[in-house]
């Protein structure tokens, strides 16, 4: 007994028995095809047919007599517009920007590490040039909606790509007057995290009840938006798969904010996490569902069958034709550098504890700078390093919330992550958040290390390996076969230690460009140490690990920074 799904009908095949014939009468608009000897039910009754199949144990098959369609994805267009940027777009990125400028409402689905952020920024800048040429409405102001952990990255990326300080993060102190920053020319781009959409853009939400007094599900027309959302002419939704469930508040907020906008860009490395229905909310938010036939046709055509997935080749073709593109790292490997680094600024959750320790360090640095005897300075230098270490530790503990949010996004995209830490407490907290993760620390025996590496490589559920910088910096092989993504919660003193850790992945056998993320506490000593290490990366003493020279450089540099402060 089998049910075959065709574009317009479900064909029900079974050997004649009075019992089954009687059961078929449960299906709506059924009719018997005497030529093919099958019962046929219109495809719009997918749910009824699925329940019938489960109830009476029918199997599913695919139609074999349907003519093969040509679903070849055409190449992306060529970018002919000259966009003034401070960074150079790679060739594949140029194709993406050209596609975005052509379609205006797009989901950029490239693999992590291929520069979706840069393509989005280039698109907005290019769209602004086009608006000036044609006399159409400006693409600015632009609103970026993103996870909290990448707000500062978006701000920095706009600065890097445009060379202008044009983006500002929406915070409580500008909640009621952020529009004035645009009107005065101080900002063209505003960045807000998902959790703050309600705070900034929703005036009120009506709570509706049915005739029985039961609370009704939230609908978009229950939400009263602040009229200032009309000021935005373009919207970027980063990690748009976070609003794949149209029933959630955040999905409805995103839909309300993007309504009527000419330029909408969604960014995600995982547009479809489970099934094609994951796309429904995302396509609605970028206002492109009509290009896929509307909600009813989309669900009937592409969400049919026992797995709620049908006509997938056609779906992929239609998406790429109208509003979507995706490239994998393997496809563009020749254009990628062997290694890239990215700073991720994190808000720490323990600012008072940090400030108290920072004041203690500042007071001690005053004594250090006032000391004239070299022997006394040398003795005090060790104490300064200890106090700097305390600040690093406080920052590391305070970053965990933002770090785990960021790693969650990476893992959702199907990537495995190698995460380097120093403190046992930090490693334990991360391990508690990811119970399926494994470790390479000083407490692990050689046998345990090899077992953990094997599990990380071979077990699809083990997406994270937590490594001590010292324990896993050298003598650990095999990680490059499982991952191309590395993160640092804590910074070592030497650039060479970072390089060695990164090179656990960037070695023979690696098939992808290695991407390193440095998680730095915002307004903490992390950013100073990162700058110092980067500035001294080429100095031989630092690279070879001359501890005394490194201590003098770091202590003096930190002292100078706090003196300037």
N, C-alpha and C positions, 0 to 999 in steps of 0.2 A: 504494500500500500504506500503510495507516494503522492506528494503534492509538488507540482512543478510551477514555479513563479515565472510568468511571462510579463512583458511590459503592461498589458491591459487586463490580464485574467490570471487567476489561480486555476490550474488544471488538476483535477483530483482523479488519480488512477487507482483502481482496485478491482480485484476479481469479484464478479457478481455474487453477492449474498444478500438476501432480503434484509438482514440485520443492518448492513452498512447503508443500503439504499434508504432504509428508514431513517438512519442517523443523518444522512445528507440533507434531509428536509429541515434540519436545524439551521442551515446556512441561508442567508438572505440572497435574493435575486439569482438563485442557482438555475442553471439550465443544462440539459444533457446535449452534448455534441455527438450526434449519431455517427458522424464520419470518423472522428477520432476515438469514439467510445469512451469519452471522459465527461465528468461533470465540470462545469465552468462557473466560477464565481468572480465578479468584478474585483479588480485589485484594490478598490477603495475599502473593501471589507477585510483588510489585512488582519486586524485584531481578532475578528470572529473566526477567520480561517486558522490563525495560529492556535487559538483555544481549542478549536476542533481537532487540529493535528495532535496537540498534546493529549487531549482527552482520549482519542482513539488510536494513538501511537502510529501516526503517519510519519514517514520520513520526507525530507525535502530534497528536491533536485533542481537543476538548472535547465532551462529550455535549450535544446541543441539545434533547433531548426531556425533560430533567429539569425539573420544576416550579421556577419561580423562588422562592427563599426570601426572607423578609423579614429582612434582617440589619441593620436600622437600629439604631445604637448609642443606647441610652437616655441621657438626661441624668444627670449625677452627682447624688447625693442632696443634700439641703440640710442644712447643719450647724446643729443645734439646741442642741448642748452649748456651754455658756459655758466657754471655756478661758482661764484667766488668763495672758496673754502680754504681754510688754513691747513687742512689735512687732505691727502690725496685718496680719492676713492679707488678701490681695486676694480678691475674690469667687470667682475661679476656684480659688484655693488652698483656700478654705473647702469647695468641692465635693470637692476631692481628699482633704482631711482626713476629711470625712464618709464618703467611700468607704472609706478605710483603716480607720476605726473600725468600719465594718460588716463588712468582709471579713477583717481582721486579718493576712492573709498576701498581700502585694501587691507588684507591680512598679510603681513610679512612673516612667513613661516620658516625662515632659514634656521639651520642648526645653530646651537649656542656657539659663540665665538666667531661668527661670520660677520658681525657688525651690523645687526639690525638697528641699533641705536643711531649709528652714523648714517645709515640709509634714510631713516626717518627724518633726521635733522636736515640732511641734504635735500630731501623732498620738500620740506617746509620752506627752506631758503629758496629753492628753485621755484616753488609755487608763488612766493612773494615776487620774484622777478617777473614771472608770467603775468601776475596781476597788474604790475606796473606797466607792462608792455601793452596789455589789452584794455586797461582801464577798469577792470573788474574789482570786486571787493578784495581788500587785503586779506592775506591768510592769517595775519596777526590781529589781535592777540591769540596765542596758541595755549591750550591747556594740556598738560601731560598728567595722566593718571597712572600711578605706578605703585608697586609695593614699597613700604616704608624703607626697606633696607637699601633701595637704589635711588632715593630722592637726590642725594648729593652727587651721585654718579651722573645723573641726568644734567644737573646744573653744571658740573665740570665738563661734560661732553659738549654741551652747547658752547661753552667757553673755548674748548679746544678746537672744535670744528669751525666756529665762526670768528674766533678772535675777539669776540665782544662779550661783555658781561651783561647778557640780555635775558637771563633766566633767573627767577627767584622762587624760593620755596615758600609755600603758603603756611604761615604760622599764626598762632592765636592773636598776636599783636597787630596783624593786618586783616583780621577776619572781616571787618566791616568797611575797610577802605582800600582793599587791594587794587580796585579798579583805578584808583588815583595814581598808582605807580605806572600804569600803562598810559594814562592820559598825560602824565608829566614826562613821558619818554624814558622813565627809569627802568622799565622792564617790558619785554614783548612776549615772554613765555612765563607761565605760572605752573608750578609743579605741586601736585597734591597726591597723598597716598590714599588708597582705597578706603581705609577706615575713616578718613576725614571728609568723604564726599557729603555725608549727611550734614556735618557741622557747617560746611561752607555753602552748600547749595540747596538745602532743603529747608523750607520755611515751616512746614507742618505735614503731618501724615494723618489722613482720616482713618479712623478705625470703624469699619463697617460690620454689621451683623445681619444675618439672614432672618427670615420670619420666625425662626425658632430661638432666636437670641444667640446663635452660635457665631463666633467671630469668623468673618470671611477671610480668605487668603488675600494678601496684599496685591493690589493691581496698580498699574502705572498711573491710572487716573485718580488714584487715592492720594498721590503724592503731589504736594504743592511746592514747586521749585522757586528758588530765589530768582527774580527777574534778571539778575546780573549774569546768569549763564548765557544770556543772549549776546553778551559782549564778545564771546569767544567765536572766532571764525574757523578754527581748526582744532581738532582733538586728537591726541595720541594716547592710545590705551596700551600700556606696556603689560606684558603677561596677561593678555586678554582671555586666556583659557581659565583664569581665576573667576570669570563671570560666565562660565559655560552653563551654569544652572540658572535658567531664567526666573526661577521662583524666589531666588534670594534678593534681599534688599539691595545689595551692591550691584547686582545685574540690572535691576530696575533703575537705580540711580544712574548707572552708566548709560542705559538706553535713553533716559530722559535728558541727560546732558548732551548726548550726541544728536538728538533729534533735530533735523533740519539743517545740520552742518554740511557744508560743501566738501570739506576735507576731513576724512576720518582714517587714521592709520591704527590698526591693531597689530601688536607684536607678540609673537609666541613661538617657542620651539616645539610646542606640543598642541597644535590646534585640535587634534582628535585624540583624546586620552583613552576613551573606551569604545565609543561607537559614533556613527555619523550624527546622531542626535546631539552630540556635544557641540556641533557646529551651529545649531539652530539659534541659540542665544547670541553667539559671536556674530553671525551673519546679520541678525537683527540689529545689533548695536552699531555695526558699520553700514546699516541700511542697504544691504545687498540681497536680502532674501528674495526679493521679486525677480532677480536675475536667475535664481534657481527654481522658479516656478511658484514661489509663495510657500507658506507653512504647510498647507494641506498636501500639495503636490510633492513637496520635498519629503515629507514623512512617508507618503505612499510609495514614492519612487526609490528612495535611498535608505529607508529604515525598515524595510520589509523582511520577512523571513524569521526563522527561529533565532537568529543572531542579531536581528534588528539592523542588518547591513545588507544592502542589495545594490546592484548596478554601480559597483564602486569605481570601475574604470571610467564610466560616464561621469560620475560625480567628480572625480579628479580632473577630468577634462574640462567640465563646466566651471569648476572653481578657478582653474588656471586661466581659463578664457576670460573670466569676468572680474575676479577680485582676490586672487591668491597666487603666491609663488613660494617655492621652497627649494633650497639647495642644501645638499649635505656637505660635510667637510671633505669627504672623499671626492666629490664632484669638482671641487675647486681647490684641491690640495696644492696644485702647482703655484697658485697665487698667494698661498699663506706662508708667513714666516715660520721657522721651526718653533718659535716660542714668543708668546705675547704676555704682557703683564698689565694688570688692571687694579687700581686702588678702589676699595669699597669702604666708604666712610660710614661708621656705625654710631648711633646714639647710645651712650652707655646708660645703664639702668641704675647706677649708683653714683650720681654726680656729687652728692655731698661728701661721701667718703673720699672720692677722688680729690675734691677741692681741699679738704683738710690735709691730705698727704702732700698735695702740691704746695700749699703754704709752708708746710714743714720743710720741704726741699728748698724753696726759695729763701727761707731764713738761713738755712745752713749754707747755701751757695754764697750768701753775703759774707759769711765768716770765711769761706774758702777763698773768695776773691780778695779779702782784706789781709789774708795771711801772706807774709813776705818771706818767711823761711821755707826753703824748698822741701826740707824734711817734713815740716808740719803739713805743707800742701800735699805731699805724697801720702801721708797718713790719712789726711782728710779726704783725699780723692777716692779711696776705697769706700769710705762711708757714703760719699755722694753716689757712687755706683750702686750701693745697697738701696739708697732712697729712690734712685731712678728705677731700680728693679721693683720696688714696692709699687710705684706708680704704674709700671707696666702690668704688674699682676692685677691691680685693681681694675685697670682698663680691660684686661683680658676677661675678667669675670663679668664685667658690665656689658661686654659685647655679645654675649652668648645668644641673647634673644634675636638680635638682628642677623647674626651669623647663621643660626639654624633656619631662620626664614629664608635667607638667601640660598642655603644649601637645599632646602626643600624644593625650591624652584628648579635648581639644577637637576636634582634627582627625578623630578616630575618629567623632565625632558629626556629621560632615559639614560642619563650620564652617571657614571660612577666617579666618586670624588676621593682624592687622597688629601687628608687634612692634617697639617702639621701644628703641633702645640708644644708647650714647654711645661706648664704646670700640671701636676697630677690631678688637681682639683678640677681644672678646666676639661681635661680629658675625660674625667669621670662624669661631669655634667653633660658633655656631648654624647658620651656612651649611653647615658640614661635616656637621652632624647631619641637616640637611634639604637634600639635594643638589638637589631640585626647586624650592627656594625662590628668590626674586629679591630684589633690594636696591634701596634708594634711599639712597645715601650721598653724601658729598662727592666721592668718587672717580668717581661715575657722571656721565656727560655728560647734557645735557638730552634728547638722543635716546635714550640708554640708559634714562633714567628712564621716559620715555613708553612705551618698548617693554616695560619690566618691569611697569609698571602694566597695560598691555594684556594681558600674559601672566597676571598675577594675576587679572584680571577674567574672562578668556575660557578659560583652560586649567584644566580640572577637576583636573589633577594638581598644579597649583601652589597649595598650600594655605597658604603662608606668605610674607609679604613683610617683610623686615627693613629697618627705617628708622632712619636717624640722626635724633635728635630735632631737631637744627638743620636738617638738609638737607630733611626731609620735614614739618617743622612748618607750613610755609606754602608756597603756590604749587604744591600737589599736588592735583589733582582726579581724581575717578573712583573712589577707593577705596571710597566708600560704596555703590557698586553691586555690590561683590563681598563685603563683610564688614560685620558689626556687632560684631566682637570685637577689642578692642585690648589690648595688654599692654605694661607698662613694666618692663624689667629694671633700668634705672638711672633715678634721679630727677634731673630738672633742678633748678636752684636756685630757679626761679620757678614759681609756680602757673600763671601765664599760659602757660608753655611746655607744661605738661601739657594745659591747656585747648585750646590751638591744635592739639596733636597729636590729641586726642580728636575735635576738630571736623573732622578730615579725614574722619571717618565720620559724624558727627552733623550732616548738612547736607541741603539739598534733594536729594531722590532716595532718601534712606534710608527704608526701609519697616519697619525693625525698631528696637526699643530697643537703644541702643548699650551694651555692657557692657565696662567697663574693669577690668583686673586689674593690681594693683601688686605685683610680686614683691619682697618685702623679706627680707633676711637676718635670721634670728632672732637676737636678742641682738647686733645690729650697729647701726652708726650709721644704717642705712637707716630703722629705725623712728623714730628721733629726728627725722631730716630730714623724713620724711613728716608727722609730727605738727606740726612747726614750719611747714611749707608749708601744711598744711591750716588751722592756726590763723591764719595770716596771709593766707589767700586773699582776704579782704575788704579788706585794707589797700591803699590806692591805690598807695603807693610800690612794693610788691611786685608788684602787678598790672602797673604800667607799667614795671617793670624797672629801678628806681633801684638800680644795683649796689651803691653804697656803703652805702645803708641796709640792703639785704638782707644784705651781708657782716657788718655790725655786729650785726644781729639774729641771724643764724645762729651767728656765732662766740660771742656772749655766751650764747645759748641752749645751745649745745653745752658751753661752759665750765661753765655752771650745772648741767647734767645730770651731767657728770663729777665736779663738786664734790660733788653729792649722793651720787654713787656712792661 
